[in-house]
Amino acid sequence: MSTITVVKGLELYKNAVISILTKTLAEHSFYVFNEDDCEKMFQQNYPTDLVFIDAAAEINLKRTIKYYKSINARITLLVPQIDEEQILQLLKFDLDGYFCERMDVKEIAAAMKMVLKGHRYIHPYLASIMYKDYLRITNRKVVRPRGLLTKREWQILLEMAKGNTNDEIAQNLMISDKTVKNHVTAILRKLEVKDRTNAVLKTIKRGWVAF
């Protein structure tokens, strides 16, 4: 069993998310602090294995990260819907996990388990922003392997890298949801990965997408 600390904003929907999260990860113990409880958090020195910080909370983010690094906790950040330049600034903290607000509770719980096991996690949408910045800095060209995917599959993979759901992809490409699902299944098989997250991460790592 591990101890997880949550530092969050005051929005009501986040209370609901954290309530579900604590039930989903019932084998772990939780400390939950609102943004106005931070001083108590620092003073009481609560032990924690992983901290889940809401980047939208009105807190001193640098101080909070520095504190949890000093006690060797694994640090994860929930990134709100902000512009790409702000996201890049958050990525510079080089934390153990970067989660996206569009993730559902099951995805967040699975990512937390991954981080607790010593792995790093970055949501594909955030990884795509980081990779796009890398391409801009290095002026590197995208090179795709010939014959690996069809033109339509590359289009869908790019939409996946942007963090879009199947419904959003269907709307953007003006095709049916069923067609998207069939293409996603084919993409996973051809890339030899188990899920769409790993498909996107493999694509970004190999430099196969341009934004």
Residue pairs with C-beta under 8 A, 6 or more apart in sequence:
1 27
1 28
1 29
2 28
2 29
2 49
2 50
2 116
3 28
3 29
3 30
3 31
3 46
3 47
3 48
3 49
3 50
4 25
4 28
4 29
4 30
4 31
4 48
4 49
4 50
4 51
4 52
4 112
5 30
5 31
5 32
5 33
5 41
5 46
5 48
5 50
5 51
5 52
5 68
5 73
6 18
6 21
6 30
6 31
6 32
6 33
6 51
6 52
6 54
7 33
7 35
7 38
7 41
7 51
7 52
7 53
7 54
7 57
7 59
7 64
8 14
8 15
8 18
8 32
8 33
8 34
8 35
8 54
8 57
9 34
9 35
9 54
9 56
9 57
9 58
10 34
10 35
10 36
10 57
14 54
17 105
17 108
18 32
20 105
21 105
21 108
21 109
22 30
22 32
24 105
24 106
24 109
25 109
25 112
25 113
31 41
31 46
31 48
33 40
33 41
34 57
35 54
35 57
35 58
35 59
38 59
38 60
38 64
42 67
45 71
47 71
48 68
48 71
48 73
49 73
49 74
49 116
50 73
50 74
50 75
50 76
50 96
50 112
50 115
50 116
51 64
51 68
51 73
51 74
51 75
51 76
52 76
52 78
52 99
52 112
53 59
53 61
53 64
53 65
53 75
53 76
53 77
53 78
54 78
54 80
55 61
55 77
55 78
55 79
55 80
55 90
56 78
56 80
65 75
65 93
65 95
68 75
69 75
74 96
74 97
74 115
74 116
75 93
75 95
75 96
75 97
76 95
76 96
76 97
76 98
76 99
76 111
76 112
76 115
76 121
77 90
77 93
77 95
77 97
77 98
77 99
78 99
78 100
78 101
78 108
79 87
79 90
79 98
79 99
79 100
79 101
79 123
79 126
80 101
81 101
81 102
84 129
84 132
84 133
87 126
87 129
88 129
88 130
88 133
90 98
91 98
91 122
91 126
91 129
91 130
96 115
96 120
96 121
97 111
97 112
97 114
97 115
97 120
97 121
97 122
98 121
98 122
98 123
98 126
99 108
99 111
99 121
99 123
100 123
100 125
100 126
100 163
102 125
102 163
103 111
103 123
111 121
111 123
114 121
115 121
122 130
123 163
123 197
124 160
124 161
124 163
124 196
124 197
124 200
124 201
124 204
125 161
125 162
125 163
127 161
127 200
127 201
127 204
128 161
128 162
128 163
128 200
128 204
128 209
128 211
131 204
131 207
131 209
131 211
132 211
134 140
135 142
135 207
135 210
135 211
140 207
142 207
142 208
142 209
142 210
143 207
143 208
144 154
144 208
145 208
148 190
148 191
149 157
149 187
149 190
152 173
152 183
153 183
153 186
153 187
153 190
155 173
156 169
156 173
156 180
156 183
156 184
156 187
157 187
157 199
157 200
157 203
157 208
157 209
158 209
158 210
158 211
159 168
159 169
159 172
159 173
160 169
160 184
160 187
160 196
160 199
160 200
161 200
161 203
161 204
161 209
161 211
162 211
164 172
166 177
166 180
166 181
166 184
167 177
169 180
170 176
170 177
170 179
170 180
173 180
184 196
187 196
187 199
188 194
188 195
188 196
188 199
191 199
191 202
191 203
193 199
193 202
203 209
